[in-house]
Amino acid sequence: MATVGLRGDRGPILLSLMLSSFLIAIDSTVLATAVPTIVADLGGFSQFPWLFSIYLLAQAASVPVYAKLCDTFGRRPIMVLGILLFLAGSIAAALAWSMPALIGFRAVQGLGAGAITPVSMTIAGDIYTLRERATAQAYLASVWAISSVAGPTLGGVFAQFLSWRGIFWINVPLCLLALFMLLRSYHERFERHRQRIDVTGAAVLTAALVLLVLGVLEGGQGWAWASWQSIGCFVVGAALLVVFAFVERRAADPVLAPWVLTSRVVVTTSMAALGVGAVLIGLTSFVPTYLESTAGAAPLLAGLAVAALSLGWPISGALAGRFYLRIGFRSTAMIGSVLAVAGATLLVAFAGTPSLVLTALACFVVGLGLGLVANPSLIAAQSSVDLRRRGVVSGTNMLARSIGSSVGVAVYGAIANAVIAAGGGAQHPSAVQAGSTAVFLGVAISAVFLVACTALIPHVPITDEDRA
């Protein structure tokens, strides 16, 4: 009987997916700790936030296009393309001569990440049965737990003792190893069809997403929310979405088919993914600052508190298969969303008495909850469609999570800045504590939204064959 794990017959494929996902997971955490060193070398302090924004922008905007392409041409070529783009971006970033150049090369990395993330999830959905998928997804989720600890540490080592350029050079052997293992082990059985590529639809959708995500990322940061830049991004982006809807109605093979927006399973699970992204970004972005400012925690210990969230996720994700095979996808996701609410409520309750241990405990509970929501909801969506639509479904789910994170970080940042400014500024620990409490309350509200979304997920039948 075939097993799920690195020693099984599909172990080399799973390992290549884990390596590819690790590249994406560690990328932001490893870079954040090296920013001061990069700025000291290249200059451009006012531009450094774009190192993160351009990456997220390129990733989010390209996900739906890659998702459609992997349903048209197969998973393997698109996954290879993503790894090669990430490899090329990493080499170029390591050789960057200025901050604008580094920002541009980060965009190339983001384009690679836009392919790797959804296609990895799709391949896992293809090669594993319904019973096995939760365990396989837990393996992939464990990568994020490892990166949350290894990333800041590795970035600090390169920045302090070696060179910040090593942060990008380390990607080269990892990309080559992932590529070698994928090409050697993964031979998909995919019937390709000669179809016209919806170039117009892809271009219009990409432009719309770029403008909308740009408006969210830079609003209140690079420019004021009421500025002409913000208004222009949102108005033109929304108008392009309307144009996109008309283009897709006439396309022979649309990049985002109408059935995606009319499928209740896909829509509700994508809304749940949006909630997951919002909850996740709220904790990973603000818990370290909260602990460092109010509890006097060292950066490494503050990072470990967030790592507790990433530890809880793969633990519950590995157990999710047993749950949904017995009680169904929706009930499993509901349990997870309630756990997320409980963990976020604990954070709000403990915020007035800063504690590293209690904060880590609350993050762990949230992580347990998210593992029971993210994996089953994605698998439910994948199980509701056939092989040729699975890539689009996975991509839609990943896009929704990215949008949730992008919108979440903008909203939480605006809330935190307003409360902290009213309290006298970031130099006052009490102001940071008040701002963090407001953010944690926002996370709790996002978790309640997650409960509502999971409650709306329709019943997805699980056959006796799936349970066998």
NORMO-V863325 format. One record per backbone hydrogen bond with DSSP energy under -1.0 kcal/mol. CO is the residue of the C=O (numbers start at 1). NH is the residue of the N-H. E is the energy in kcal/mol with one decimal. If there is no record, write none. Layout:
co: [CO	CO]
nh: [NH	NH]
e: [E	E]
//
This chain:
co: [8	10	11	12	13	14	15	16	17	18	19	20	21	22	26	27	28	31	34	35	36	37	38	39	44	47	48	49	49	50	52	53	54	55	56	57	58	59	62	63	64	65	66	69	75	76	77	78	79	80	81	82	83	84	85	86	87	88	89	90	91	93	98	99	100	101	102	103	104	105	106	107	108	109	110	112	113	115	116	117	118	119	120	121	122	123	124	129	132	133	134	135	136	137	138	141	142	143	144	146	147	149	150	151	152	153	154	155	156	157	163	164	165	165	166	168	169	171	172	173	174	175	176	177	178	179	180	181	182	197	198	199	200	201	202	203	204	205	206	207	208	209	210	211	212	213	214	215	218	218	218	223	224	227	228	229	230	231	232	233	234	235	236	237	238	239	240	241	242	243	244	245	257	259	263	264	265	266	267	268	269	270	271	272	273	274	275	276	277	278	279	280	281	282	283	286	287	288	289	290	291	291	298	299	300	301	302	303	304	306	306	307	308	309	311	312	313	314	316	319	320	321	323	324	328	329	330	331	332	333	334	335	336	337	338	339	340	341	342	343	344	345	346	347	350	355	356	357	358	359	360	361	362	363	364	365	366	367	368	370	373	374	375	376	377	378	379	382	386	389	390	391	392	393	394	395	396	397	398	399	400	401	402	403	404	405	406	407	408	409	410	411	412	413	414	415	416	417	418	419	420	421	425	428	429	430	431	432	433	434	435	436	437	438	439	440	441	442	443	444	445	446	447	448	449	450	451	463	464]
nh: [11	14	15	16	17	18	19	20	21	22	23	24	25	26	30	31	32	34	38	39	40	41	42	43	47	50	51	52	53	54	56	57	58	59	60	61	62	63	66	67	68	69	70	73	79	80	81	82	83	84	85	86	87	88	89	90	91	92	93	94	95	96	102	103	104	105	106	107	108	109	110	111	112	113	114	116	117	119	120	121	122	123	124	125	126	127	128	133	136	137	138	139	140	141	142	144	146	147	148	150	151	153	154	155	156	157	158	159	160	161	166	167	168	169	170	171	172	175	176	177	178	179	180	181	182	183	184	185	186	199	202	203	204	205	206	207	208	209	210	211	212	213	214	215	216	217	218	219	221	222	223	220	227	231	232	233	234	235	236	237	238	239	240	241	242	243	244	245	246	247	248	249	260	263	267	268	269	270	271	272	273	274	275	276	277	278	279	280	281	282	283	284	285	286	287	290	291	292	293	294	295	297	302	303	304	305	306	307	308	309	310	311	312	313	315	316	317	318	320	323	324	325	327	328	332	333	334	335	336	337	338	339	340	341	342	343	344	345	346	347	348	349	350	351	353	359	360	361	362	363	364	365	366	367	368	369	370	371	372	374	377	378	379	380	381	382	383	385	389	393	394	395	396	397	398	399	400	401	402	403	404	405	406	407	408	409	410	411	412	413	414	415	416	417	418	419	420	421	422	423	425	424	428	432	433	434	435	436	437	438	439	440	441	442	443	444	445	446	447	448	449	450	451	452	453	454	455	467	468]
e: [-1.6	-2.3	-2.8	-2.0	-2.2	-2.5	-2.7	-2.2	-2.6	-2.4	-1.6	-1.1	-2.8	-2.7	-2.6	-1.2	-1.9	-1.2	-2.4	-2.8	-2.0	-1.5	-3.2	-2.3	-1.2	-2.1	-2.2	-1.2	-2.2	-2.2	-2.3	-2.6	-2.5	-2.3	-2.7	-2.2	-1.4	-1.4	-2.4	-2.6	-1.7	-2.3	-2.4	-3.3	-2.6	-2.5	-2.2	-2.3	-2.3	-2.5	-2.5	-2.4	-2.5	-2.8	-2.7	-2.1	-2.4	-2.3	-2.4	-2.2	-1.0	-1.2	-2.3	-2.5	-2.2	-2.2	-1.9	-1.3	-1.1	-1.9	-2.3	-2.0	-1.7	-2.5	-2.0	-2.1	-2.2	-1.7	-2.2	-1.4	-1.9	-2.8	-2.1	-1.7	-1.5	-2.4	-1.2	-1.9	-2.2	-3.1	-1.8	-1.8	-1.8	-2.5	-2.1	-1.1	-2.2	-2.4	-1.8	-3.1	-2.7	-1.1	-3.2	-2.9	-2.2	-2.1	-2.4	-2.4	-2.5	-2.6	-1.7	-1.4	-1.1	-2.0	-2.2	-1.0	-1.5	-3.0	-2.4	-2.4	-2.5	-2.6	-2.5	-2.5	-2.1	-2.5	-2.0	-2.2	-2.5	-2.3	-2.4	-2.6	-2.6	-2.6	-2.4	-2.4	-2.3	-2.6	-2.6	-2.1	-2.4	-2.8	-2.3	-2.4	-1.9	-2.8	-2.5	-1.5	-2.0	-1.2	-1.9	-2.8	-1.5	-2.3	-2.5	-2.4	-2.3	-2.7	-2.5	-2.0	-2.3	-2.3	-2.3	-1.5	-1.6	-2.2	-2.7	-1.9	-1.6	-2.4	-2.6	-1.1	-1.7	-1.3	-2.6	-2.4	-2.3	-1.9	-2.2	-2.0	-2.0	-2.1	-2.0	-2.3	-2.4	-1.9	-2.4	-2.7	-2.3	-1.5	-1.4	-2.4	-1.8	-1.1	-2.2	-2.2	-2.5	-2.6	-2.3	-2.3	-1.6	-1.8	-2.7	-2.2	-1.7	-1.5	-1.2	-1.8	-1.1	-1.2	-1.2	-1.5	-2.0	-1.6	-1.1	-2.2	-2.6	-2.0	-1.1	-1.3	-2.9	-1.8	-3.3	-1.0	-1.6	-2.6	-2.5	-2.2	-2.0	-2.6	-2.2	-2.0	-2.1	-2.0	-2.4	-2.7	-2.4	-2.5	-2.0	-1.8	-2.0	-2.5	-2.4	-1.1	-1.7	-2.1	-2.2	-2.4	-2.4	-2.4	-2.3	-2.1	-2.2	-2.6	-2.3	-2.0	-2.7	-2.1	-1.0	-3.2	-2.1	-1.9	-2.6	-2.5	-1.9	-2.5	-2.5	-1.2	-1.6	-1.9	-2.5	-2.7	-2.5	-2.0	-2.3	-2.7	-2.3	-1.9	-2.2	-2.6	-2.5	-2.1	-2.6	-3.0	-2.3	-2.7	-1.4	-2.6	-3.1	-1.8	-2.1	-2.3	-3.0	-2.7	-2.0	-2.4	-2.8	-2.4	-1.8	-1.3	-2.6	-1.2	-1.8	-1.9	-2.5	-2.1	-2.6	-2.7	-2.3	-1.9	-2.0	-2.9	-2.0	-1.9	-2.3	-2.2	-2.1	-2.2	-2.1	-1.8	-2.2	-1.7	-1.7	-2.0	-2.1	-2.5	-1.9	-1.5	-1.0]
//
